[in-house]
Structures are given as structure tokens and as C-alpha cells.
């Protein structure tokens, strides 16, 4: 008589471990020259939904034109393109850092004049001494969506993050009245956004659950990038479709996870600018990228959570409450962590970015 053999727990773990989410390490990048290498490191910048809304026109070895790819714009949650230009600002910050490390001086001229302007910036490169910047800092930068310690960020670390003369970057501890307000409003705004049909469909368009989708697109939100690991990650990769992210059960899980995140952090970093314009958004993106890079070195988890300013009915009240002068452009949850997993957010080939 034949009997069916059940998989042991160890065997099941082995199978799951061998079927991990496709991530950046699965895609080898080759470079024909230093310019391609600089652009690759620029592309490792943080950006909304990992849409990677950029391309570069290389006129020569000394002149690059940074362009906005509006086909990758989030039409529902980012109607004014603020998030798109912030992402491009992060790209430009990485580009300048990478250029300096590889022996070039990068002079940046911002050219974007309005929210629909695809001409973002002109970069003038000239050979220079290498500045010693460690490119592994860019490679290791990542968003962390795990719970953080509730310990407030130390004064010494805040001094590393925020210049004393800065009038643009503010820290609110999680125990402060402002910090409690941000946490409460972030959860409420996330819940509203998560239940909006158009926002749900837009999010689903950027979901890359299966490894085949990751390999095909090399952008968007992957299971590993969203922090869905272990058996949960295995199950989602193999049995979920992007449209499943619109189901009530998935939305409920997202709200519960967001509640856990906002209840477990050391505080919030907020960037405020004097005006709403592409130039101020690009500047915000550069500041955001610098903060993220420094947080990684200090073992401080960094998690952009901009829902409060993406939802119009929340944004006006938030500016009244938190911004005495200016406009809130960016919000991030921060807090100490015991470990920083490797960066795993996928990127398109540099050959595709260059036009």
C-alpha cells in the first residue's frame, strides 16, 4: 500500500528559501564608460512607488540633460507632480555624489519651470580629483518598513542629520504633540487613500508580486521591497496577482501594518519649503536623499510616509498645524534599528535610462 509523504518543516523552509523574491542582486549591470556608471548610481535614489520617473539625454561626456518621464507619473496620489520632482531631486543628488567619487565635478543647473516641464536639469561634468566618497553608501541606502525602536533620536545624531542653521528640516519626536499628530493623521490619511478606488487601481498597476513581473519590468513594488518576507512573501509571490492588492483583506492588512509602523518609531523628519514649485520640490528631493544616506550610517531606519500631504483634505490642516511659514513637502518616519537588511529595490538597466 502506497502512502503519501508529507513535507517536513525543514524541507518547506528550504523550498521557500530557495524561491526568494527577485531583487537588485539578480540583475547584473555592465557599463561602457564612467558616464553610464554615474547614471547607474543616480538611479539608486529613493523614489515614489519605485516608478523611476527619469531618463537622461547624454549630449556629450561633459553635458547631460535630466528629463522627467511623465509616463511614470502617479496621476492619482501625485496630481501636481510634486512626488515626481522630489524623486528627480534624489536622482540628481546621487548623480552629483557619484560623479565626485569617480573623479568628476558636477555643476547642476535646474531648468524645470512648471509642473509639466520634462526638462528638469542640465549637468555639466568636468574631470576633477576623486573626493573619496564611498559609493557603497548609495548602494546600501534603502527604505525600511519594519517597526523601529521608540527611542528618540539623540542630539548628536540630529546634529549629523540637521544643520543648526537649517530652516527646512524639522524633527518631531514620537512623544511630542506634533509627533502624535503626524502619527494620527498619517494613519487616517493612509486609510482614506487605501480605500479610494482610483488610488487602489494606481497602486495595483505598480505591484510586482511574481518574480516574472519583477524581471520583466525591473521597477515598482516587490514583495521584498515592501518587507513581505518568509512564508508570507513566498505565498504572495506565487499566488497573488496585482489586482489582489485591491481586495478588502489586503487593504485591511496594509492598514494594520501602517498602524504598527506609526506606533513604533523614534519620531518624524519633515521638510518644509517656502513655496510650491519644481525647483523647491527638486531641492526637497536632494535633502531627502541626504537624510536617508546619513540615517543608514547611523543605524536609523528611514521610511517616507507622505500620505498626510498627498490627501488634499489632510494637507491643508497639516500645514496649519505644523508649518508656521511655508509648505510641508516631505515626511519620513525614523527610528533606531538593530539591523539594516541589504538594499533590494530593483532598478531598470542603465541602457534603458539613457536616451
C-alpha positions in Angstrom: 0.0 0.0 0.0 1.4 3.4 -1.0 1.5 6.3 1.5 1.8 10.0 0.8 4.9 11.6 2.3 4.3 14.9 4.0 6.9 17.7 3.7 8.8 18.3 6.9 9.0 21.8 8.2 12.7 21.9 7.4 12.1 20.9 3.8 9.4 23.5 3.5 11.7 26.2 4.8 14.3 25.0 2.3 11.9 25.3 -0.6 10.8 28.8 0.5 14.4 30.0 1.0 15.3 28.8 -2.5 12.4 30.7 -4.1 13.2 34.2 -2.8 12.0 37.4 -4.3 13.9 38.7 -7.3 15.9 41.7 -6.2 18.7 44.0 -7.3 21.4 41.4 -6.9 19.7 39.2 -9.6 20.4 41.8 -12.3 23.9 42.4 -13.4 24.7 45.9 -14.8 27.5 46.5 -17.3 28.9 49.9 -18.1 30.6 51.1 -21.3 32.0 54.2 -19.7 32.1 56.3 -16.5 29.1 58.3 -17.5 26.9 55.2 -17.5 28.3 54.3 -14.1 27.4 57.7 -12.7 23.9 57.4 -14.1 23.5 53.9 -12.6 24.4 55.2 -9.1 22.0 58.1 -9.6 19.2 55.6 -10.4 19.6 54.0 -6.9 17.9 57.1 -5.5 14.7 56.7 -3.5 11.5 57.4 -5.5 7.7 57.1 -5.1 6.4 53.5 -5.7 9.8 52.8 -7.4 8.4 54.3 -10.6 11.9 55.6 -11.5 10.4 58.6 -13.4 13.6 59.7 -15.1 15.7 59.4 -18.2 18.9 61.1 -19.3 19.9 62.5 -22.6 23.7 62.3 -23.0 24.8 65.1 -25.3 28.5 64.5 -24.7 30.9 63.3 -22.0 30.5 66.7 -20.3 26.8 67.6 -20.8 23.8 65.6 -19.5 20.2 66.6 -19.7 18.0 65.1 -16.9 14.4 64.6 -18.1 11.1 63.7 -16.3 9.3 60.7 -17.6 5.7 61.7 -17.2 4.5 58.2 -18.4 5.7 57.1 -14.9 3.8 59.8 -13.0 1.3 58.7 -10.3 -1.7 60.5 -11.6 -4.0 60.0 -8.6 -1.8 60.4 -5.5 0.6 62.9 -7.1 -1.6 65.0 -9.4 0.7 68.1 -9.2 3.9 66.0 -9.8 5.5 67.0 -6.5 6.5 63.5 -5.7 7.8 63.0 -9.2 10.1 66.1 -9.0 11.2 65.1 -5.4 12.2 61.7 -6.9 14.2 63.5 -9.6 15.9 65.6 -6.9 17.0 62.5 -5.2 18.4 61.2 -8.5 20.3 64.5 -9.0 21.8 64.3 -5.5 23.0 60.7 -6.1 24.4 61.8 -9.5 26.5 64.6 -8.0 27.8 62.3 -5.2 28.7 59.5 -7.7 30.4 61.9 -10.1 32.6 63.3 -7.3 33.6 59.7 -6.2 34.5 58.8 -9.8 36.6 61.9 -10.5 34.2 64.4 -11.9 32.9 67.7 -10.7 29.1 68.1 -11.5 27.7 71.5 -11.9 23.9 71.3 -11.7 21.6 73.8 -13.4 17.9 73.4 -12.6 15.8 74.1 -15.7 12.3 73.0 -14.8 9.9 75.9 -14.7 6.4 74.4 -14.2 4.9 71.1 -13.1 4.6 69.7 -16.6 8.1 70.6 -17.7 10.1 67.5 -18.7 13.3 69.5 -18.9 14.5 69.1 -15.3 18.2 69.9 -15.2 21.4 70.2 -17.1 24.5 68.6 -15.6 27.9 70.0 -16.7 30.7 67.4 -15.9 34.4 68.2 -15.8 37.3 66.0 -14.7 38.4 66.6 -11.2 40.2 64.8 -8.3 38.2 62.0 -6.7 36.6 63.2 -3.5 36.8 59.9 -1.6 33.0 59.5 -1.3 32.2 55.8 -0.6 29.7 54.6 -3.3 28.6 51.8 -1.0 26.6 54.4 0.9 24.5 54.9 -2.2 24.3 51.1 -2.8 23.2 50.3 0.7 20.6 53.1 1.1 17.1 51.7 1.4 13.6 52.3 2.8 12.8 50.3 5.9 9.1 49.4 6.5 9.7 47.4 9.7 8.8 48.7 13.2 11.6 50.8 14.8 12.6 51.4 18.4 10.7 54.2 20.1 13.8 55.8 21.5 14.1 59.4 20.5 16.9 60.3 18.1 19.9 61.6 20.1 21.1 65.2 19.9 24.4 64.1 18.4 22.7 62.2 15.6 20.3 65.0 15.0 23.3 67.3 14.6 24.6 65.0 11.9 21.2 65.0 10.2 20.1 68.6 10.5 22.3 71.7 10.2 21.7 74.1 13.1 21.0 76.9 10.7 18.5 74.8 8.6 15.1 76.3 8.2 13.9 73.4 6.0 14.3 70.2 8.0 12.5 69.6 11.3 12.4 66.7 13.7 9.4 65.9 15.9 9.9 63.1 18.5 7.2 60.5 18.6 6.2 61.5 22.2 5.8 65.2 21.2 2.4 66.7 20.5 3.5 67.3 16.9 4.7 63.7 16.6 1.5 62.3 17.9 -0.4 64.5 15.5 1.6 63.3 12.5 1.2 59.6 13.5 -2.6 60.0 13.9 -3.1 61.9 10.7 -0.8 59.6 8.7 -2.8 56.6 9.7 -6.1 58.4 8.9 -4.8 59.6 5.5 -3.4 56.2 4.6 -6.7 54.6 5.4 -8.6 57.1 3.2 -6.1 56.6 0.4 -6.1 52.8 0.7 -9.9 52.7 0.3 -10.1 55.0 -2.7 -10.9 53.0 -5.8 -8.7 55.1 -8.2 -5.7 55.1 -5.8 -6.1 51.3 -5.3 -6.0 50.8 -9.1 -3.0 53.0 -9.5 -1.2 51.1 -6.7 -2.1 47.8 -8.3 -0.5 49.0 -11.6 2.8 49.2 -9.8 2.6 45.9 -7.9 5.3 43.4 -8.9 4.4 40.3 -6.9 5.7 37.5 -9.1 9.4 37.1 -9.9 8.5 37.1 -13.6 6.9 40.6 -13.3 10.0 41.8 -11.4 12.2 40.5 -14.2 10.0 41.9 -16.9 9.6 45.5 -15.5 12.5 46.0 -13.1 10.5 48.7 -11.3 7.5 49.0 -9.0 6.8 47.5 -5.6 8.2 44.0 -5.0 7.4 41.7 -2.0 11.0 42.1 -0.6 10.9 45.9 -1.2 7.6 46.1 0.8 9.0 43.9 3.6 6.8 40.9 2.9 9.3 38.1 3.6 9.4 34.5 4.7 6.3 32.3 4.1 4.1 35.4 3.5 6.5 36.6 0.8 6.6 33.1 -0.8 2.8 32.9 -0.8 2.2 36.4 -2.2 4.8 35.9 -5.0 3.4 32.6 -6.1 -0.4 33.0 -5.6 -1.2 36.8 -5.7 -1.9 38.9 -8.7 -1.5 42.7 -8.8 -5.3 43.1 -8.7 -5.5 41.2 -5.4 -4.0 44.3 -3.8 -7.4 45.9 -4.3 -9.2 43.3 -2.1 -10.5 44.3 1.3 -8.3 41.7 3.0 -5.1 43.1 1.5 -6.2 46.7 2.4 -7.0 45.7 5.9 -3.6 44.1 6.3 -2.0 47.3 5.0 -3.8 49.5 7.5 -2.9 47.2 10.4 0.8 47.2 9.3 0.7 51.0 9.0 -0.7 51.3 12.5 2.1 49.2 13.8 4.7 51.3 11.9 3.5 54.7 13.2 3.3 53.3 16.8 6.9 52.1 16.6 9.3 54.9 15.7 11.5 57.5 17.3 10.0 60.4 15.5 9.4 62.2 12.2 11.6 64.2 9.9 9.6 66.9 8.0 10.9 69.0 5.1 9.3 72.4 4.6 9.9 74.8 1.7 8.8 78.4 1.2 6.8 77.6 -2.0 5.4 75.0 -4.3 7.5 74.8 -7.4 9.5 72.2 -9.3 12.7 73.9 -8.1 11.6 73.6 -4.4 10.5 70.0 -4.9 13.8 69.1 -6.5 15.6 70.7 -3.6 13.4 68.7 -1.2 14.4 65.5 -3.1 18.1 66.3 -2.6 17.6 66.9 1.1 15.6 63.7 1.4 18.3 61.7 -0.2 21.0 63.1 2.0 18.9 62.4 5.1 18.3 58.8 4.0 22.0 58.2 3.3 23.1 59.6 6.7 20.3 57.7 8.6 21.7 54.4 7.1 25.1 55.2 8.5 23.7 55.9 12.0 21.5 52.7 12.0 18.4 54.8 11.9 15.5 53.4 9.9 14.1 55.7 7.3 10.6 55.4 5.9 8.9 58.1 3.7 5.2 58.4 4.7 3.7 61.3 2.8 0.0 60.2 2.8 -0.9 63.2 5.1 0.2 65.6 2.4 -1.0 63.5 -0.6 -4.6 63.7 0.6 -5.9 67.2 0.0 -8.3 67.4 2.9 -5.4 66.4 5.3 -2.7 68.6 3.8 -4.2 72.0 4.5 -4.8 71.2 8.2 -1.3 69.7 8.5 0.3 72.9 7.1 -1.8 75.0 9.5 -0.7 72.8 12.5 3.0 72.2 11.7 4.2 74.8 9.3 4.4 78.4 10.6 5.7 79.5 7.3 6.0 77.5 4.1 4.6 74.3 2.8 5.3 70.7 4.0 6.8 68.8 1.1 8.1 65.6 2.7 7.5 63.4 5.8 9.5 60.4 6.9 9.2 58.0 9.9 12.6 57.4 11.6 13.9 55.4 14.5 16.8 53.3 15.6 17.1 49.7 14.3 19.2 46.7 15.2 19.9 45.7 11.7 19.8 47.1 8.1 19.0 44.4 5.6 20.7 44.7 2.2 19.2 47.1 -0.3 16.9 45.1 -2.6 14.8 47.5 -4.6 15.2 46.7 -8.3 16.3 49.2 -11.0 16.0 49.3 -14.7 19.1 48.8 -16.9 21.1 52.0 -17.3 20.9 51.4 -21.0 17.2 51.9 -20.8 17.5 55.2 -18.8 19.8 56.7 -21.4 18.1 58.1 -24.4 
